[in-house]
Amino acid sequence: MEQTSSVSYPNVLVLRYLRKTGQVAPEIAMKAHKFVNLGYQRLLTFESPTGGFNWWGNSAPGNIVLTGLGIQQFHQMSKVHSVDRGIIDRSRRWLASKQAKDGSWNKETHLHGNNMALGASKLRTTSYIVWSLLQAGDRGPAVARGIGYLKKHLNEGNDLYTLALAANALAMYGPKDKGTTRLLADLYRRRVRDTKNKSVYWPTKGSTATYSRGATAAIETTALVAMAMIHAGRYSSTVNAALGYLVQNK
């Protein structure tokens, strides 16, 4: 599934961007729609018969992190292509059935290539799942319980990448909530300034969910922090400096 996603997801996002900025020519739109449709049909084959999405499109059980990614992709895809809403709703219900009583989702245990960074902790996994559900417009009981878990366990976040994921979930759910503003203030204090290039960034220890490390992990984390601040409508000058960092490192 990761190979299909790495091709189809960027196509969807680029097509959305071109549409919103009025830059899409008819011939480009036709070609993009062709690729998006191929990606959509391929992604459908990775739904597990027992619920959720798995790596290989076989009878293996679903993977909760992959299912969160699937929800994100299908929701974004629905903005530019016809999507069966049923697949998003089935995935949402399946994820809700996997939620623990305390509102968390456990670390993923069947990971491709032993990539333990994908579901490195309950806090990281729960942040990613809640963020994915919110992107699809889900504000039901499972999301509310997940938000409650995040607020109680933010102090367990030992890396900025995980906290950036949590910030996006909290900012989408309650941009003015005290928990959101407190976390964003903490991330603001922990920014690193590049005075020479007039930019800011957030380095992170270990690996991200996509297994980025070092400089690429900093790029990914910085993008996530900037997104959370944009959702919450805070720290606009810092967001601009973070975008400058991303442009400088493209």
C-alpha positions in Angstrom: 0.0 0.0 0.0 2.8 2.4 0.7 4.1 2.3 -2.9 0.6 3.1 -4.3 0.1 5.8 -1.7 3.5 7.4 -2.5 2.3 7.9 -6.1 -1.4 8.6 -5.7 -1.5 10.9 -2.7 0.8 13.5 -4.2 -1.2 13.5 -7.5 -4.3 14.2 -5.5 -2.7 17.1 -3.5 -1.2 18.6 -6.6 -4.5 18.5 -8.5 -6.2 20.2 -5.6 -3.6 22.9 -5.4 -3.8 23.6 -9.2 -7.6 23.8 -9.0 -7.6 26.2 -6.0 -5.0 28.4 -7.7 -6.6 28.4 -11.1 -3.5 26.9 -12.8 -4.9 23.6 -14.1 -5.1 23.4 -17.9 -7.7 21.0 -19.4 -5.0 18.6 -20.8 -3.2 18.5 -17.4 -6.5 18.0 -15.6 -7.4 15.0 -17.9 -4.0 13.4 -17.3 -4.1 14.0 -13.5 -7.7 12.6 -13.3 -6.4 9.4 -15.1 -3.7 8.9 -12.5 -6.0 9.7 -9.6 -8.5 7.2 -10.8 -5.8 4.5 -11.2 -4.6 5.2 -7.7 -8.1 5.1 -6.3 -8.9 1.7 -7.9 -5.6 0.3 -6.7 -6.1 1.6 -3.1 -9.4 -0.1 -2.9 -7.7 -3.5 -3.2 -5.8 -3.0 0.1 -8.9 -3.1 2.3 -8.7 -6.2 4.6 -11.7 -8.5 4.7 -11.6 -8.2 8.5 -11.6 -4.4 8.4 -9.1 -1.6 7.9 -6.2 -1.6 5.4 -3.2 -3.8 5.2 0.1 -3.8 3.4 -0.4 -6.3 0.6 -4.1 -6.4 -0.3 -4.5 -9.9 1.0 -6.4 -11.6 3.8 -4.0 -10.2 6.5 -5.6 -8.1 9.3 -5.8 -4.4 9.0 -3.1 -2.1 10.2 -4.5 0.9 12.3 -1.9 3.4 11.1 -2.3 2.4 7.5 -6.1 2.7 7.9 -5.6 6.2 9.2 -3.5 7.0 6.1 -6.2 5.4 3.9 -8.9 7.7 5.5 -6.8 10.7 4.8 -6.2 9.8 1.2 -9.8 8.9 0.4 -11.0 12.1 2.0 -8.6 14.3 0.1 -9.3 12.3 -3.1 -13.1 13.0 -2.7 -12.3 16.7 -3.4 -11.2 15.9 -6.9 -12.6 12.5 -7.7 -15.8 10.4 -7.0 -15.2 8.3 -3.9 -17.4 5.7 -2.3 -18.0 7.2 1.1 -18.7 3.8 2.4 -15.1 2.9 2.5 -14.3 5.9 4.7 -17.2 5.1 7.0 -16.2 1.4 7.3 -12.7 2.4 8.1 -13.8 4.8 10.8 -16.0 2.2 12.5 -13.2 -0.3 12.3 -10.8 2.1 14.0 -13.4 2.9 16.7 -13.6 -0.9 17.4 -9.9 -1.0 18.0 -9.8 1.9 20.5 -8.9 1.2 24.1 -11.1 2.2 27.0 -8.8 5.0 27.9 -9.3 6.6 24.4 -5.9 5.5 23.0 -4.9 3.3 20.1 -2.1 0.9 21.0 1.3 0.8 19.3 1.0 -1.1 16.0 2.4 -4.6 16.2 2.5 -5.9 12.6 4.7 -3.4 10.8 6.2 -3.7 7.4 10.0 -4.1 7.4 10.1 -3.9 11.2 9.5 -0.1 10.9 8.8 0.5 14.6 8.8 4.2 14.0 5.4 3.9 12.3 3.7 3.3 15.6 6.4 4.1 18.1 4.1 4.9 21.0 0.5 5.0 22.1 0.7 8.8 22.0 2.1 8.9 18.5 -0.4 6.3 17.2 -3.4 8.0 18.9 -2.3 11.4 17.6 -2.1 10.1 14.0 -5.4 8.3 14.2 -7.4 11.2 15.7 -5.9 13.6 13.2 -6.9 11.3 10.4 -10.4 10.9 11.6 -10.8 14.7 12.1 -9.6 15.3 8.5 -12.5 13.2 7.3 -15.0 15.3 9.4 -15.4 12.7 12.2 -16.1 14.4 15.5 -17.8 11.4 17.1 -17.3 9.7 20.5 -14.1 7.9 19.4 -12.5 11.1 18.5 -13.6 12.8 21.7 -12.2 10.0 23.7 -9.0 10.2 21.7 -8.7 13.9 22.3 -9.1 13.3 26.0 -6.3 10.8 26.0 -4.0 13.2 24.2 -4.6 16.0 26.7 -3.8 13.7 29.6 -0.6 12.2 28.1 1.1 15.0 26.3 3.9 15.0 28.9 4.8 11.5 27.6 5.9 12.9 24.3 9.6 12.6 24.1 10.1 13.9 20.6 8.9 17.0 18.7 7.5 14.9 15.8 5.0 13.1 18.0 4.0 16.4 19.7 3.6 18.0 16.3 1.1 15.2 15.3 -0.7 15.7 18.6 -0.8 19.5 17.9 -2.5 18.9 14.6 -5.2 16.7 16.1 -5.8 19.2 19.0 -5.8 22.2 16.6 -8.4 20.6 14.3 -10.6 19.6 17.2 -10.4 22.8 19.4 -8.1 25.5 18.0 -8.9 27.8 21.0 -8.8 25.1 23.7 -6.4 25.5 26.5 -4.7 22.2 25.8 -4.1 23.3 22.2 -2.8 26.7 23.0 -0.5 25.3 25.8 1.0 22.7 23.4 1.5 25.2 20.6 3.2 27.6 23.1 5.5 24.8 24.1 6.4 24.1 20.5 6.9 27.8 19.9 9.4 27.9 22.7 11.3 24.9 21.3 11.8 26.3 17.8 15.3 26.6 16.5 16.2 29.9 14.9 18.4 30.2 11.8 19.3 33.8 12.0 21.3 33.7 8.8 18.4 32.6 6.7 15.7 34.2 8.9 13.9 31.0 9.3 12.9 28.6 12.1 12.6 24.8 12.3 12.0 21.9 14.7 14.5 19.1 14.8 13.4 15.8 16.2 15.1 12.7 17.7 14.7 9.3 16.2 12.5 8.6 13.2 9.2 9.9 11.9 6.3 7.6 10.9 7.7 7.7 7.3 11.2 6.7 8.7 12.7 10.1 8.0 15.7 10.9 10.2 18.0 13.9 10.8 17.5 16.8 8.3 14.5 15.2 6.6 12.8 14.5 9.9 13.3 18.2 10.8 11.6 19.1 7.5 8.7 16.8 8.2 8.3 18.0 11.8 8.5 21.6 10.8 5.8 21.2 8.2 3.5 19.6 10.8 4.1 22.3 13.4 3.4 25.0 10.8 0.2 23.2 9.8 -1.0 23.1 13.4 -0.3 26.7 14.0 -2.2 27.6 10.8 -5.2 25.6 12.0 -5.1 27.3 15.3 -4.5 30.8 13.8 -1.5 31.5 16.0 2.1 32.5 15.6 1.8 33.8 12.1 5.3 35.3 11.9 6.7 31.9 13.1 4.7 30.1 10.5 6.1 32.4 7.8 9.6 31.7 9.1 8.9 27.9 9.1 7.6 28.1 5.5 10.8 29.9 4.6 12.8 27.0 6.1 10.8 24.5 4.0 11.4 26.5 0.8 15.1 26.7 1.5 15.3 23.0 1.9 13.1 21.9 -1.0 
